[in-house]
Amino acid sequence: MEELQKRLSNLLSVKSLVTLILTVVFACLTCGGRVSAEEFLTVFTVVIAFYFGTQAERSSRKSGDGT
């Protein structure tokens, strides 16, 4: 249960909220025809790669330092 609470609190971090909001906004713009599918895919790929890249870096730093 404690692990679930920790994951939920991490999901509500500013970075996660920005990522989720940006994804929803671009999905809505794409569905409305204001943004092409190619533009959506480009932006979405960059955002997701950055999000998971920073998480992976943080995880490797924590395991490498012993902190």
N, C-alpha and C positions, 0 to 999 in steps of 0.2 A: 504493500500500500504506500509505503514511504517513497519507493522508486517511482510510482505513478504520480505522486504529488510533485516530485522533483521534475519529472518530464513535463508535466503540465505547466509548472512555473517557468521552465525554460522556453516552452512554446509561447508564453505570453511576454517574452522579452521584446524590447523595442525592435531589434533586428528581425525577429520572427514576424512580428505584427506588420512591419513595413513590407516584408516579402509577401505575406498573405494578401495584404491590401493591394499591392501592386499587381499581383497575379489576378485578383478579382477584377480590378479596373481594366487591365488589358484584355481580359476575357470578354468583358462587357463591350468594350470598344470594338473588339474583333467581331463579335456577334452583331453589333450594330452597323458594321460595314465601314467604320471610320478608320480602322487600322487593318492592313492586309494580314493574311495568315503568316506570310513570310516575316513581316515586321514583328508580329507577336512572337513567333518562334525564336527570333533573334534575341529580343529583349528577355523573354522568359528563360532561355538557355543561359544567358549571362547572369541573370539574377539567381537562378537555382545553382549554377556552378559556383558563384561567389558565396552563397549561403552555405552550401555543403563543404566548400573548400575551407572556409574559416572555421567551421565546426571540426573538420578533420585536423586542421592545424592545432586548434585548441586541445583536442584529445591527445595528439601526439606530444604536445608540449607538457601536458599534465603527466603523461606516463613516462616521459623522458626525464623530467625533473624529480620525480618522486614526490611531488606536492599535490 
